[in-house]
Amino acid sequence: MNLRHYLNIIIISFLSLSCTGQNPETTEAKYKLKVVEVKPQLPIIVGALRTDSYLKLLENKKVGVVVNHTSMLNKTHLIDSLVSLGINVVKVFSPEHGFRGKADAGEKVNSDVDIKTGLSIVSLYGKNKKPTAEQFKDLDVIVFDIQDVGARFYTYISTMHYVMETCAETNKKLIVLDRPNPNGHYIDGPILEPKFKSFVGMHPVPIVYGMTLGEFAQMINGEKWLANKIHCDLTVIKTKNYDHTHFYELPIKPSPNLPNMSSIALYPSLCLFEGTPISIGRGTAKPFQIIGHPSIKSESYAFTPKSMAGAKNPKLKNKKCFGYDLAYFGSEYLKGKGEINLFWLIEIYKNFPKKEKFFTQMFQLLSGTDILQKQIETGKTALEIKATWKDGLEKFKVTRKKYLLYKDVDLSH
C-alpha cells in the first residue's frame, strides 16, 4: 500500500466510523487511539494572569524573567505588566527563537537590549544555553513563563532545566507560571536513552509526555535530574480551569514554524523528519503540515521551500518537492485523537531511492534512541514498533502521575 492509498483509506475510515459507529479490524483502525471527550469548560486562566498568586513573591525583590513572545497576559507582555505593577525587573533571558520569537530554529540568538523597557536581554541559546552564576548574581528570584507544545525535542524544557540548575546552584527561587499543554492529552514515543541526551532531548521521557511545564519542572526536581541531584526552590503557579482532558487553542503561535493548531498537533510526528533529507514545509505557508522531496516524483502534491522570515535557509530551498499534505490529520488530532504517526516515516523511507543517506545523526537525537532507525531499516511495521514502546511508557506513566497538578485523561490503555 502506498502512502496516497493510505491517506484515502484513512479518510474513508474516518467517514465510515462516524456514520456507523463501527470499528472494523483493519490496520488503519487499530492504528488510531481513542477519542478524548471534549467537555464544556470555564475559561482557562493561565498562571501569568493569576497575579494575586505570585506578585507577593516578587515584591521588593530583584527579578529576572525567562520569557519569549508567548509570555502574554491577554494583550500585554509579562514584562510590561510586571514593570507597570512596580515589580523590579532587572534582567530578561530569552530562549531559542529569541525574545520576540522571530529567529529560525537553531539560529544563534544574540544578547541585546529591549528597546521598550531598556532591560538587558541575555540569550539562552547558542553557546550560553545555561545561565551562569554571574548572570544570576544580581537577582533574587527568577520567573519562567513560556508556552510549551508538549514534545521532548521542543527545546524550552531544556532551557527550563538549565535555569532550574543555575537557580539551585546559586540559591535562587524559581517561579514557573504554568500554561496548558496543547498535546497534553496523551503520551507516546520511545523513552530517551542517556547516551542520546542532547539539547533536543535531556530527560528519560517519551517524545510526547503529556505534562505541562509546571508538572515537568516538578518531575525534574523529584526525579533528581539536575546536576549532582541538586534541588531547585520551585513554585508553580497553576493554570485555573484546565485539565488534561481539555482542548486548548493557543492564542499565539509558539514559534515561527508552528503557525496553527494543525501544525502543533502534527509536530511530534513530523519533527522526526528533521533527521532525514525530507522537507517538512519550512519555507512554505504550511510548515509541519506537509512533507516532500524532489525524488518523490510519483505524487501530484508539490511545494517549493523559499527563504522567508523564520526560515531563512530552509531544507531543499528553491527545489520543487513532491509529497503529501497532511494538514487534514492535524485537524483530526485536534478532535481528541493523539498519537505519533510512524506510517508516513516508514512509507517515505521505503520509497526513498538512497536509503543509506536517509537517516542522519540528528534522527537518533530526536528519537532518543538508535533502535527506531534500526526497526524502520529492517522493515518493522508501525504497530510492531509501537509494541516495543509499551513497557517504557507504562513505567513512565507511574513516574508521571506523581507530579501531575491537573486532572488526567484515562491512560490505562
HELIX and SHEET records of a PDB file:
HELIX    1   1 LEU A    3  THR A   20  1                                  18    
HELIX    2   2 THR A   27  TYR A   31  1                                   5    
HELIX    3   3 GLY A   47  LEU A   49  5                                   3    
HELIX    4   4 THR A   51  LEU A   58  1                                   8    
HELIX    5   5 LEU A   78  SER A   84  1                                   7    
HELIX    6   6 ALA A  133  PHE A  136  1                                   4    
HELIX    7   7 TYR A  156  THR A  170  1                                  15    
HELIX    8   8 PRO A  194  PHE A  196  5                                   3    
HELIX    9   9 LEU A  213  GLY A  222  1                                  10    
HELIX   10  10 ALA A  227  LYS A  229  5                                   3    
HELIX   11  11 MET A  261  LEU A  270  1                                  10    
HELIX   12  12 CYS A  271  GLY A  275  5                                   5    
HELIX   13  13 ALA A  327  TYR A  333  1                                   7    
HELIX   14  14 PHE A  343  ASN A  351  1                                   9    
HELIX   15  15 LYS A  355  LYS A  357  5                                   3    
HELIX   16  16 GLN A  361  SER A  367  1                                   7    
HELIX   17  17 ILE A  371  GLU A  377  1                                   7    
HELIX   18  18 ALA A  382  ALA A  387  1                                   6    
HELIX   19  19 LYS A  390  LYS A  401  1                                  12    
SHEET    1   A 7 ASP A 112  VAL A 113  0                                        
SHEET    2   A 7 SER A 120  SER A 123 -1                                        
SHEET    3   A 7 ASN A  88  SER A  94  1                                        
SHEET    4   A 7 LYS A  62  VAL A  67  1                                        
SHEET    5   A 7 VAL A 141  ASP A 145  1                                        
SHEET    6   A 7 LYS A 173  LEU A 177  1                                        
SHEET    7   A 7 ASP A 233  ILE A 237  1                                        
SHEET    1   B 2 MET A  72  LEU A  73  0                                        
SHEET    2   B 2 THR A  76  HIS A  77 -1                                        
SHEET    1   C 3 ILE A 290  HIS A 293  0                                        
SHEET    2   C 3 CYS A 321  ASP A 325 -1                                        
SHEET    3   C 3 TYR A 301  PHE A 303 -1                                        
END                                                                             
